[in-house]
Amino acid sequence: MNPGDAMESIEQMAAECSNWGRWGEDDVLGTLNFIDPGKRVEAAGLVGSGRVFSLAQAFDSEGPQNGWRRRTNPVHTMTDTGTDAEYGSQGFPHGFGGADDVVSMPLQCSTQWDGLGHIFDRGRAWNGRRAGEVVTAAGDAVTGIETAASQIVSRGVLLDLGRALEQELGLERPELPDGFAITAEHLELAIERQGPSATVGRGDILLIRTGQFTRARREGWGRYAGGPAPGLSFASAPWLHRREVAAVATDTWGFEVRPNEFEEAFQPLHQVVIPNMGLFVGEMWNLDGWAEHCAQDGQYDALLCAPPLPITGAVGSPLNPLAIK
């Protein structure tokens, strides 16, 4: 990693972590191929109490977006209300009434997956395809998010970096500071401190709590959407590649550390892991409730059900991921 040369670093890292051709030239699932039926059976065996944790932020007008990159918060509009029913203005017989509503929002305005068509590297999409042949004005015709609709059910593993590094960094709260780059060494340290249930391996969905979401909810959104943030270091890519994780999700807007670690760079880790590794990336997840529970009972893995909405041709999707213990 050469901080003064983003392009050279990206080229070398992309070559080192590439999965192009690994599952055939027609593959559309990337690292989700690591999740096989046996992995799902293993994950289902983790369910003991039946307790369920929603890992989603709210989808409402008070959300984190501030208009950056033309992303706005959801707009929720009622098209039929109880008032309409009371006044009999809905046109239904024998006193029947109802309510209906509409939501308008960018697909990546709150808890979401980045699909494989979301990011390109030097004009190439996942598996080496030409970006312009994959995603057009009509959408992603090859790796649209609908291709993953029945795939993302596996063992979820939480690495609570905020708590794991709290004493070492002298933090007032278990929340990493903005701009903190999480390296492979930090990930290994969290696994060691959390114990065997935090081991990360093939087909697992890795969830990383930095604590930034906790801070934003306490102090206000500020620049949560697009601003400085703790996150994964560019240098963590080989670790993710070797571990053969199926997907990674964080409680931050952009997954990787911001500001980025190169001069004049924008999301270089995305540029490596999505189009080259084929890694599914989740952002803006709410990991706090599950993290508190894990800190109490010492068990950091669970059955994770996190399918995207099957929106044909979309390059990302909102979701309500569920950790079931």
C-alpha positions as CSV (number, residue, x, y, z in Angstrom):
1,M,0.0,0.0,0.0
2,N,1.6,3.2,-1.2
3,P,-0.3,6.2,0.3
4,G,1.1,8.4,-2.4
5,D,0.0,6.3,-5.3
6,A,-3.6,5.1,-5.2
7,M,-3.7,3.8,-8.7
8,E,-0.7,1.6,-8.3
9,S,-2.0,0.3,-5.0
10,I,-5.4,-0.4,-6.3
11,E,-4.0,-2.3,-9.3
12,Q,-1.8,-4.5,-7.2
13,M,-4.5,-5.2,-4.6
14,A,-7.0,-6.0,-7.2
15,A,-4.7,-8.5,-8.8
16,E,-3.9,-10.1,-5.4
17,C,-7.6,-10.3,-4.3
18,S,-9.3,-11.1,-7.6
19,N,-11.8,-13.9,-7.8
20,W,-12.5,-13.4,-11.5
21,G,-13.3,-16.8,-13.1
22,R,-13.3,-18.6,-9.8
23,W,-16.9,-19.7,-10.2
24,G,-17.0,-19.6,-14.0
25,E,-17.4,-16.8,-16.5
26,D,-21.2,-16.6,-16.1
27,D,-21.1,-16.2,-12.3
28,V,-23.3,-13.4,-10.8
29,L,-23.0,-14.2,-7.1
30,G,-19.4,-13.6,-6.3
31,T,-18.5,-14.4,-2.7
32,L,-22.0,-15.5,-1.9
33,N,-20.9,-18.8,-3.6
34,F,-19.2,-19.5,-0.3
35,I,-22.6,-20.0,1.4
36,D,-23.6,-23.6,0.6
37,P,-26.5,-25.7,2.1
38,G,-24.2,-27.1,4.7
39,K,-23.2,-23.6,5.9
40,R,-26.9,-22.7,6.3
41,V,-27.5,-25.9,8.3
42,E,-24.6,-25.0,10.5
43,A,-26.0,-21.5,11.0
44,A,-29.4,-22.8,11.8
45,G,-27.9,-24.9,14.6
46,L,-26.9,-21.7,16.4
47,V,-30.5,-20.9,17.2
48,G,-31.2,-21.7,20.9
49,S,-33.4,-19.1,22.6
50,G,-35.2,-18.0,19.4
51,R,-34.5,-14.4,20.3
52,V,-34.5,-12.1,17.2
53,F,-32.5,-8.9,16.7
54,S,-33.3,-6.5,13.9
55,L,-30.1,-5.0,12.5
56,A,-31.8,-2.2,10.5
57,Q,-31.8,1.5,11.0
58,A,-35.2,3.3,10.6
59,F,-36.4,4.2,7.2
60,D,-37.9,7.6,7.7
61,S,-37.5,11.3,7.0
62,E,-35.3,11.7,10.1
63,G,-32.6,9.4,8.6
64,P,-29.0,10.0,8.0
65,Q,-29.0,11.4,4.4
66,N,-28.1,15.0,3.7
67,G,-28.4,15.1,0.0
68,W,-24.8,14.2,-0.8
69,R,-24.6,12.2,-4.0
70,R,-28.3,13.0,-4.5
71,R,-29.3,10.6,-1.8
72,T,-32.3,11.7,0.3
73,N,-34.2,10.2,3.2
74,P,-37.4,8.3,2.6
75,V,-40.6,10.3,1.8
76,H,-43.6,8.5,3.2
77,T,-47.0,9.6,1.8
78,M,-50.4,8.3,2.8
79,T,-52.7,7.9,-0.2
80,D,-55.7,6.7,1.9
81,T,-56.3,7.5,5.6
82,G,-58.6,6.8,8.5
83,T,-60.1,10.3,7.9
84,D,-61.0,9.3,4.4
85,A,-62.7,6.2,5.7
86,E,-64.6,8.1,8.4
87,Y,-66.1,10.5,5.8
88,G,-66.9,7.7,3.4
89,S,-64.9,9.2,0.6
90,Q,-63.1,6.1,-0.5
91,G,-66.0,4.7,-2.6
92,F,-66.2,1.3,-0.9
93,P,-69.6,-0.4,0.0
94,H,-71.1,-1.4,3.4
95,G,-68.7,0.8,5.5
96,F,-65.5,-0.8,4.3
97,G,-62.5,1.4,4.7
98,G,-58.7,1.2,4.6
99,A,-55.4,2.9,4.5
100,D,-52.7,2.9,1.8
101,D,-49.3,4.5,1.5
102,V,-46.3,5.1,-0.8
103,V,-42.6,5.4,0.0
104,S,-40.2,7.1,-2.3
105,M,-36.5,6.7,-1.6
106,P,-33.0,6.0,-2.9
107,L,-32.3,2.2,-2.5
108,Q,-29.2,3.0,-0.5
109,C,-30.5,5.7,1.9
110,S,-30.5,3.5,5.0
111,T,-29.6,-0.1,5.9
112,Q,-28.6,-1.7,2.6
113,W,-26.5,-4.0,0.5
114,D,-24.2,-2.8,-2.3
115,G,-24.8,-5.2,-5.2
116,L,-22.1,-6.3,-7.5
117,G,-23.1,-3.8,-10.2
118,H,-22.7,-0.9,-7.8
119,I,-18.9,-0.3,-8.2
120,F,-16.5,-0.6,-11.2
121,D,-12.8,-0.8,-11.4
122,R,-11.2,0.9,-14.5
123,G,-14.3,0.3,-16.5
124,R,-14.8,-3.3,-15.5
125,A,-17.5,-4.8,-13.4
126,W,-17.5,-8.1,-11.4
127,N,-15.9,-11.0,-13.2
128,G,-14.2,-8.8,-15.7
129,R,-17.2,-7.8,-17.6
130,R,-17.4,-4.3,-19.3
131,A,-19.2,-2.0,-17.0
132,G,-21.3,-0.5,-19.8
133,E,-22.5,-4.0,-20.8
134,V,-23.6,-4.8,-17.2
135,V,-25.4,-1.6,-16.1
136,T,-27.2,0.7,-18.5
137,A,-30.1,3.2,-18.1
138,A,-32.4,0.1,-17.9
139,G,-30.5,-1.2,-14.8
140,D,-28.1,-4.0,-14.0
141,A,-29.0,-6.7,-16.6
142,V,-26.4,-9.2,-15.3
143,T,-25.8,-8.9,-11.6
144,G,-29.0,-7.1,-10.5
145,I,-29.7,-7.4,-6.8
146,E,-32.5,-9.8,-7.5
147,T,-29.9,-12.6,-8.2
148,A,-29.1,-12.6,-4.5
149,A,-32.7,-12.7,-3.2
150,S,-32.5,-16.3,-1.9
151,Q,-28.8,-16.4,-1.1
152,I,-28.0,-14.3,2.0
153,V,-28.8,-16.7,4.8
154,S,-25.7,-17.8,6.8
155,R,-23.7,-17.6,10.0
156,G,-23.4,-14.0,11.0
157,V,-20.3,-13.1,13.1
158,L,-20.2,-9.8,15.0
159,L,-16.8,-8.2,15.7
160,D,-17.4,-5.3,18.1
161,L,-14.3,-3.3,17.4
162,G,-15.6,-0.4,19.5
163,R,-15.6,-2.6,22.6
164,A,-12.6,-4.7,21.7
165,L,-10.3,-1.7,21.4
166,E,-12.0,0.5,24.0
167,Q,-9.3,0.1,26.7
168,E,-6.4,-0.1,24.4
169,L,-7.2,3.2,22.7
170,G,-8.3,4.9,26.0
171,L,-11.8,5.6,24.6
172,E,-14.5,7.2,26.8
173,R,-17.1,5.0,25.1
174,P,-16.9,1.8,23.0
175,E,-16.9,3.9,19.8
176,L,-14.0,4.2,17.4
177,P,-13.0,7.8,16.5
178,D,-13.7,9.0,13.0
179,G,-10.8,8.4,10.7
180,F,-9.7,5.2,12.5
181,A,-8.5,2.6,10.0
182,I,-9.3,-1.0,11.1
183,T,-6.5,-3.3,10.0
184,A,-6.3,-7.1,9.9
185,E,-4.4,-7.0,13.2
186,H,-7.4,-5.2,14.8
187,L,-9.8,-7.8,13.4
188,E,-7.6,-10.6,14.8
189,L,-7.4,-8.9,18.1
190,A,-11.2,-8.6,18.3
191,I,-11.5,-12.3,17.5
192,E,-9.0,-13.2,20.2
193,R,-10.8,-11.1,22.8
194,Q,-14.3,-12.2,22.0
195,G,-13.5,-15.9,21.9
196,P,-14.2,-18.9,19.8
197,S,-17.7,-17.8,18.7
198,A,-16.1,-14.8,16.9
199,T,-14.0,-17.0,14.6
200,V,-14.5,-15.9,11.0
201,G,-14.3,-18.3,8.2
202,R,-15.6,-19.5,4.8
203,G,-19.2,-18.5,4.1
204,D,-19.6,-16.3,7.1
205,I,-21.2,-12.9,7.0
206,L,-18.9,-10.5,8.9
207,L,-20.5,-7.7,10.8
208,I,-18.3,-4.9,12.1
209,R,-19.5,-2.5,14.8
210,T,-17.4,0.7,15.0
211,G,-19.8,2.6,17.3
212,Q,-20.2,5.5,14.9
213,F,-23.9,4.8,14.6
214,T,-24.2,4.9,18.4
215,R,-22.5,8.3,18.5
216,A,-24.6,9.7,15.6
217,R,-27.8,8.7,17.3
218,R,-26.7,10.4,20.5
219,E,-25.2,13.6,19.1
220,G,-27.1,14.0,15.8
221,W,-26.4,12.8,12.3
222,G,-23.9,15.5,11.4
223,R,-21.8,14.2,8.6
224,Y,-22.6,10.6,9.1
225,A,-23.6,10.3,5.5
226,G,-20.4,10.8,3.5
227,G,-18.2,12.4,6.1
228,P,-15.3,11.2,8.2
229,A,-15.8,7.7,9.8
230,P,-14.0,4.8,11.3
231,G,-13.8,1.8,8.9
232,L,-11.9,-0.9,7.3
233,S,-8.4,-0.1,6.1
234,F,-7.5,-0.6,2.4
235,A,-4.9,-3.0,3.7
236,S,-7.5,-5.3,5.2
237,A,-8.6,-6.6,1.7
238,P,-6.2,-9.6,1.7
239,W,-7.5,-10.7,5.1
240,L,-11.1,-10.7,3.8
241,H,-10.0,-12.6,0.8
242,R,-8.1,-15.3,2.7
243,R,-11.0,-15.7,5.2
244,E,-13.4,-16.3,2.3
245,V,-16.2,-14.3,3.9
246,A,-19.5,-14.2,2.0
247,A,-20.2,-10.6,2.8
248,V,-19.2,-7.7,5.2
249,A,-21.5,-5.1,6.8
250,T,-20.8,-2.2,9.1
251,D,-22.6,0.4,11.1
252,T,-21.1,3.2,9.0
253,W,-22.2,5.0,5.8
254,G,-19.2,3.8,3.7
255,F,-17.8,0.5,5.0
256,E,-14.1,1.8,4.7
257,V,-12.3,4.4,6.7
258,R,-13.0,8.0,5.8
259,P,-11.1,10.1,4.9
260,N,-9.6,7.4,2.7
261,E,-6.0,6.5,3.1
262,F,-4.8,7.8,-0.2
263,E,-4.5,11.4,-1.5
264,E,-7.2,12.2,-4.0
265,A,-8.8,8.8,-3.7
266,F,-12.5,7.9,-3.3
267,Q,-13.5,4.6,-1.7
268,P,-10.5,2.6,-3.0
269,L,-11.4,-0.5,-0.9
270,H,-14.8,-0.6,-2.6
271,Q,-13.0,-0.5,-5.9
272,V,-11.1,-3.6,-5.0
273,V,-13.6,-5.8,-3.1
274,I,-16.8,-5.4,-5.1
275,P,-15.8,-5.6,-8.8
276,N,-12.6,-7.7,-8.2
277,M,-13.3,-9.9,-5.2
278,G,-17.1,-10.1,-5.8
279,L,-17.7,-9.2,-2.2
280,F,-21.2,-8.1,-1.0
281,V,-20.9,-5.0,1.2
282,G,-23.5,-3.8,3.6
283,E,-23.7,-0.3,5.2
284,M,-25.6,1.6,7.8
285,W,-26.6,-1.4,9.8
286,N,-27.8,-1.0,13.4
287,L,-25.6,-3.4,15.3
288,D,-26.1,-1.9,18.8
289,G,-28.8,-4.1,20.3
290,W,-27.2,-7.3,19.2
291,A,-23.8,-6.1,20.3
292,E,-25.0,-5.3,23.8
293,H,-26.5,-8.8,24.1
294,C,-23.3,-10.4,22.8
295,A,-21.2,-8.5,25.3
296,Q,-23.4,-9.9,28.1
297,D,-23.6,-13.5,27.0
298,G,-20.3,-13.9,25.3
299,Q,-21.8,-15.4,22.1
300,Y,-20.9,-13.5,19.0
301,D,-22.4,-15.6,16.2
302,A,-26.0,-16.2,15.1
303,L,-28.2,-17.3,12.2
304,L,-28.3,-14.2,10.0
305,C,-31.1,-13.8,7.5
306,A,-30.4,-10.8,5.3
307,P,-32.0,-11.1,1.8
308,P,-32.3,-8.0,-0.4
309,L,-35.6,-7.0,-2.0
310,P,-35.7,-8.6,-5.4
311,I,-35.8,-5.3,-7.3
312,T,-35.1,-6.2,-10.9
313,G,-31.9,-4.6,-12.2
314,A,-31.1,-2.7,-9.0
315,V,-27.5,-2.2,-7.9
316,G,-28.4,-2.1,-4.2
317,S,-31.3,-2.8,-1.9
318,P,-32.7,-1.8,1.5
319,L,-33.3,-4.6,3.9
320,N,-34.2,-5.6,7.5
321,P,-31.5,-8.1,8.5
322,L,-32.3,-10.4,11.3
323,A,-29.9,-12.1,13.7
324,I,-31.6,-15.1,15.4
325,K,-30.0,-16.6,18.5
